[in-house]
Amino acid sequence: MSDRSTTGTQINNADSFKTFLEGWMVRQEHYLDELLSAQQHCHDMQDEDIKELCSRMFAHYQEYYEAKSRIAQRDVFLAFSPTWLTSFERTFLWIAGFKPGVVFRIVTNSVLDMSEDQTQRMNRLLEETKLEERALNDELAKVHESVAGPTMLEAARRIGRLVDGEASKEETAMATLRVALESVVANADSLRMRTAIKLVEILRPAQKVRFLAGAAQLQLKIRSWGLQRQEGER
């Protein structure tokens, strides 16, 4: 594949996801408004109504991960260095997304009335999550170690310079690397969603709303700050 065709495909993939993300973020703002309204009127809401709102919120996040999964399958290297995020947002990345453990900090800041039983269950989930995070870090390190020769990015650039039809060790290595990295990203995304779902199961209805509102606020603030910094650098 030539440099030009490789670059063109990457740009098309990045532009496609950027368009999706912009629309997704608008919907995220609408969900935040709904969550903040529910937070103010939780005492008037039925538990089933809160459960339905939480389900829609998780479906919204699932939509994001499905779209990101499609991008990773097309170009996993792009998922590790997403051009649709600002440089500030990229400082928070861990295996192509946020670190699963960040949700526990959101709970600490947004849910102040947990019972002793809830706190114990939350601590157990935190320890389980840390173990899985470390396992994924080890898995990613093994992937990097298994690739002989150039580093991941150097190999990616070198592949772009190969003449069409030219067989090479680099092509084989890159194909193996892509499959391994796609697996790590998929496992990391699965851990992110599983952790959030298990965490929410520990919370009471009103607490669920406060947690989800806190998570949405944090993401939107990081996005806003990143865009402001990016604008100021121009």
N, C-alpha and C positions, 0 to 999 in steps of 0.2 A: 504494500500500500504506500502511495507517495505521501510526502509531507503535506502537500496541499489537500489531498482527500482526507487524510487523518485529521488535520486541523479543522477542515470544514465540517466533518462529522462531529467533532468535539464542540464546535461553536453551536451547531444545530441542537445537540443534546442539551447544552448549557442554556441556550435561549428558551428551549421548550420547558425546561424545569423552572427557569426564572419566571416565565409567564404563569405557570401553575402556582408557584409560590406566592406571587403577588396576589392572585385571587384567593389563595388559601389564607393569607394573612388578613385580608379584608373580612373573610368569614370568621377568622379568629377574633377580630375586634367585635364583631356582632355577638359571638358567643360570650365574650367577656362582659359585654353590656348585660346580656341575659343572666349571667352568673352573678354579677354585682346586684342586679335587681332581685334575684332569688335570695341572695345573702341578706338583703334588707327585709325580705318578706318570708323568711323560712318558717316562722311561727304560724303563718297563714297557709302554708303549702302542705299538701299531702305528701307522704313519703314516696308514693308512686310517681308523683310529678317530678320530684327531685331525682328519682332513679331514672326516669325517662330522659331528663336533661343530661345527666351524667353519661347515659348510654349514647346520646347524640354526640356528646363531646368526645368520647372515645372513638366513635365512628369517624369523626373529623380527623383525629390523630391517625387512625388506621389508614385513611385516605392518603395522608402525607407519606406514611411509610411504604405504602404500595407504589406510589409514584416514585419515591426515592429508590425503591428496589428495582424498578424498571430501568432507571438511569444507571444503577450499579451494574446491571446485567449488560447494558450497552457499553459502558465505559467505567469500570470500577475505579480507575485512577482519578477520574473526575469526581467521584464520590468522596475520595480522600482529600481532594483539594477543590472544593466547590466554588466556582466563580460567581455563583448567584448569591453568595453570602459576602458581607463586608469583611474587611480584614479583622475588625474587632470581634465579629461573630465567630470567625474561624479560630480565635484564641481559646474558645470554649470547647472545641471539638475533641472528641475521644472516639476513635474508630468510626469516623464519618457521622458523628452525632453527639448529643450531650451524654455525659457520664451518668449511668443509671442512678448512682448514689445521690445526685443533686436533688432528687425528689424528696429526700429525707430532710434536707435543709429547708426546702419550701414548707414542709409540714411544720418544722420547728418554728418558722416565722409566721405561719398563718393559722395554725391550730394550737391554741394555748390551753385547751380544756380537756386533754386526753386523760382517761382513767389510768390507774396503775396497770391494769390488765392490757389496755391498749398500748401503753408504753413498752411493756415487756414483749408483746407480739411485734411491735415496730422494731425493737432492738434485735430480735431474732431475724426478722426479715432483712435488716440492715447487714447483719453478719453474713447471711446467705448471699446477699447481693455482692458484698465485697469479695467473697470467695469466687463467685462467678466472674466478676470483673478481672480478678487476678488470673483466672484460668484463660480468659480471652486475651489478656496482655501476653501471657506465655504463648498462646496459639499464634498470635500475630508475630511475636519475636521468632518463633520457629519458621514461620513462612519466610521472613526476611533472611534468616540464616540458610534456608534451603536453596536460595537463589544464588548460584555461583556467578562470579564475574562482577559486572557493573551493578550499581545500586538500582533500586526500583525505578526511579525517575530517569536515570541515565539509560537504563534498558528500554524504557518507554520511548525516549527520544531516538534511540538507535534503531528501534523497530520501524519508526516512521521514515527512516532513510533507506530501508532495504528496497532493492529493485523488485518490481512485481514478478512473482514466480520464483524468486530466489529462495532456495531452501536454506535454513540456517539454524544453528543451535539456539540463537536468540529467540527465534519464533517459537520454538518448542518450550523454552524456558518461560517466555512471556505468557503463553497459553496456560501453562501449569500455574503460574503466578496469579493470573486473573481468576482462575477457578478457586484457588485457595483464598484469595482476598475476598471474593464474592461470598464465600462461606463464612468468613469472619464477620463481614458486615451484616449478613443476614442473622447470624447468631447474636450480634451486639444489638441489632434492632429488636430482635425477639426478647432479649433481656430487658431492654428499655420498657417495652410495652407490658411484659409480665410483671415487672417490678411495680409499675404504676397501678396496674389492675389489682395486684395483691395488696398494695398499700391502701387503696381506696376501700377495699373490702373490710379493712380494719376500722375505718372511720364511720361515725354516725352520719345520718343524712346531712345535717347542717355543716358538719365538719368537711364532708366531701365537697360541698359547694365552695367553702373557703379555700380548700386546697387547690381545686381546679382553677378558681379565680386567681390564686397566687401564682400558679404555674403559667397561666396565660399572660398575666401582667408582666412576669419576669421575661418571658420570651419576647413580648412586644416592646418592652423597654430596651432590651439588648439590641433588638432590631433597630429601634429608633435612634439609640445612641450611636450604633454603628453607621447608620446613614448620615447622621449629623457630623460625625468625625470625617467620613468620606467626603462630604460636601465641603468641609472646612479645609481639607487637604488640596482641593482643586485650585 
